[in-house]
Structures are given as structure tokens and as C-alpha cells.
Amino acid sequence: MTITRGLLIGGQDVPGASGRTTEDISPYSGEVFATVAAAGTEDVARAVDAAEAAFGAWAGMSPFARRTIFLDAADLLESRGEQVVELMAGEVGGTRPWAYFNVALAADMLREAAAAVTAPRGEMLSAQEEGALGLAVREPVGVVAAFSPWNAPVILGVRAVAAALAAGNTVVMKPSEDAPLACGLFVADVLREAGLPDGVLNVVTNDPSDAARVAEALIADPRVRAVNFTGSTEVGRIIGTKAAAHLKPALLELGGKKALIVLDDADVDYAVDAAAFGVFMNSGQICMSGDRILVHAGLAEEFTRKFTAKVAALPSGDPTDPRTVVGPLISPAAARRVARLVEDAVAKGATVLAGGGAPDGSVHPATVLADVPEDAELHYGEVFGPVVSLTPFTEDEEALALANDTEHGLTCGIITENGTHGLAVARRVRTGIVHVNDQSVADEPQAPFGGFGASGYGRFGGRWGIEAFSNTRWITLAGRHAHYPF
């Protein structure tokens, strides 16, 4: 049965002003999974109206009351694991383990947001005048525009709104056209049921053809004070430019070209398992997925043999089959794009060690490549699919040069049994996040999450998320009458 949803504006489920709708297609079956309202610019204005109207009461609500809402929402989300499994399988082709991973991390993000609500927020400053008091106080900015992506829909849907709401802001959320339910309306439903007041979180869904127009209207609205975007570097550049044109701060978490470095003192079997997870979880459709494995020449032969054998045996196909590891990509077009990247690399001299070949609908084979030349598109471009390249190195310096040879800077994994060695290498990798003796895919709600360069700027997590969506004010209180020269 097809799901039908409207927009969420002011706590009400409403149709778009034009009455238009758009279809949400299942990537595995190709069938219509849901029909949602197709918002226009007038709907954006209505949503911002609601968020602006709700801001004062939400910002002024008792912190303990706001904290309770986030805690209740976390419990509600955890209780709906099976709903998320069904939703993610149908809407984005997510496997069961990936869906439950989304549930667990998103629930913890809500709990971290709850903690942030009552955390200290400001400093006492030294004052120049005797008896004066100086304060640096962090306050909410107002209405925040939030853009949430489809690939980790519940995680990134929650992350799009949690810190902004915890800081006392209201939000207008534009979820991805590929997952308007999982990364938008479902998240809002959970928060509404937990007691979030009407208008504090509003959701506008849209047809893909209207995406640019809707996004521009949301960013340009003068009542919107900050922008939060997670998605591709290509679109992130556009969002960041438009936000800058309106002098609005933006938090951008974008793509990457992640490396997994297997040092000469690594445990090979552990490295193989870590690499398989870091590359092929969610079919490589994670901003932190490993695109490149750099392995020390002394371990390269053993690692390659064991890794390619493991990859060749990974079950793929139907996301509803509990055995499936490599499920479908978000669309047949996405699978064809990845196949073209592989074809281009092979035509220019790369060797296929496992996988390769044409995709089956949205399912692309788990693929391992070697000898990928620099002029191949995937050498520098983000794959965002189940494909990885292997490159041997002989010295740490060579591994660092290879890992840093990218405009991106999000995450990196370093596999070693020597923590001191791993930390020394980690300090010289130019990424926002490095995991020593682990692969590149990891997220913890209390930690600073983000990159730099073409991977974006700003940080989610803990106090960093609150700071991203609040404004610092300097307030003074004079302890006595001042003396003025005239």
C-alpha cells in the first residue's frame, strides 16, 4: 500500500498550496513507495511563518521541559526499529543492520541533544572597570534552514535538526527528494509525538524539478538566520554560496575521498574485516566510506588475497533479505554512474580484482580495483558506491602523500597494532576525523564531526553543534556609575 503524506507546517499535515504531489520510488523494486506533497515557494514562506511564530515560546521554554522532549523522542525512536527497517528498505534500499544502526545512533543523538539543553552555555569575562561584570552568552539565532540527505536517512535527519532545536531555534527542514519520509517526516513524527510544540519543526517536501527553487527561497528568506546542509560537495558549494550571498552562517558536511591506511605492523585479518566494513556498509553510500585502501608493500600480497576473497563472497541484492550486505544503490542511475567510473578506470589501465561488470538494476557488484591511474575519474572523485581501489606503499611518507592527495578532508582510518605509530601518522593526515586501529566509518554524538576543504566546514556533536546554531553576545553590568569626560 502506497504511503501518502502532506507537508508539516505549524504542527499540521497540509497539502502544498498548488495541490501538486510527487512520487517516492523504491530503488530495488522500482515501484512507487510513497506519494508526498510537492511544495513551492509559497509553502516555504508558510513554513517559515510557522517557525518564526513558534520561536519565542520555544526559546523561552524551561530547559528541563525541552530536555524531556528529546529524551522521550529517543525512547520512541528506539521502539520503532521495525518501522525503520521497513521504511529504509522500501525508500532507500537499506539493509536491516544498516536500519538498526540508524536507529541506535539517531536515538543517542537525541539524548546528546537533551544533555546539551541544560549544559552550561556562556562564560564570565574579566571586565576593565572595577566592579563590573562581563558575560559571554550564547543564544539561539532564530529560524534555521535544514537540508537532510537520503543515504543515512534517520541519522542524518535527526542530525539536521537536533542541535539547532536543542540550542532553542526553530527549524524548517527540506528532506532529500529520495527519502522524504525517512530523513524528514518520520523524524518530525517522532519529535511531535514526544511533545515538540507546533511550528517548532516544519517539513517541506518537494518534487526534484523544484529542488533548486525551493532551496533558494528557504535560504533567501530574511527570517532564516542560519543554514545546515549535509550532502554532496557539488550541491554544498551552491548552498554555501547562496548562504554567503545573504550573509548567513552555514554548516556544511559534504563528501570526501577517504583512505584506509594499513601500516606494516597491522594485523592482516583484522585489517581485512575492518576494510570490508568501512568500504561496503550501505553499499559504500556513506560520506565516510573508504574509497582507497593504502596497504604496506610487505602486507600487500596477503591482504589483497584475503580481502578480494571476502569481497567476492559478500551477499548482495534484496535489502529485505537479512543475509544481504551489499544492497541496492539509491537508483538505477546511481548504479550506472558507478559502473561508468569502473569502466573508465579499466579503460585507462586499472585491473579488476573482484566484482566489476554491469549492475543489476540498482545493485552494483562489490568491486575491488588495482593500479587505478591518476587520469581515471575515480582516482580523485568520490565513488559513493561499492567500489574500492588498492594501492601499495613502502614508507609512511608515501602513504601520507597518497592519503593527502585530495581536495577533501573528512575521515581516515589507520590500521596498526602500534598505537604510537598510528598516532604519529594520524597527526599528519589532513582530515577532520582520524580513527587509529579502525576504519573510516564512525560517528559518536558527543564528538566533533566534520571536515575541511571540499568536505565542508563547521562541526556537529556535543557543544560544537550547539555553538554552530547559536550566537555569542557580550553583555556587561556596571557595578557603579561610570565617569564620562563630557
Beta strands, then each sheet from edge to edge (+ up, - down):
strand 1: 3-5
strand 2: 7-9
strand 3: 12-14
strand 4: 21-25
strand 5: 32-37
strand 6: 122-125
strand 7: 133-140
strand 8: 143-148
strand 9: 170-175
strand 10: 201-203
strand 11: 224-230
strand 12: 250-253
strand 13: 258-262
strand 14: 290-296
strand 15: 351-354
strand 16: 367-370
strand 17: 387-393
strand 18: 412-415
strand 19: 435-436
strand 20: 456-457
strand 21: 470-477
sheet 1: 1+ 5+ 4-
sheet 2: 2+ 3-
sheet 3: 6+ 7- 21+
sheet 4: 10+ 9+ 8+ 11+ 12+ 20-
sheet 5: 15+ 16- 17- 14- 13- 18- 19-
end
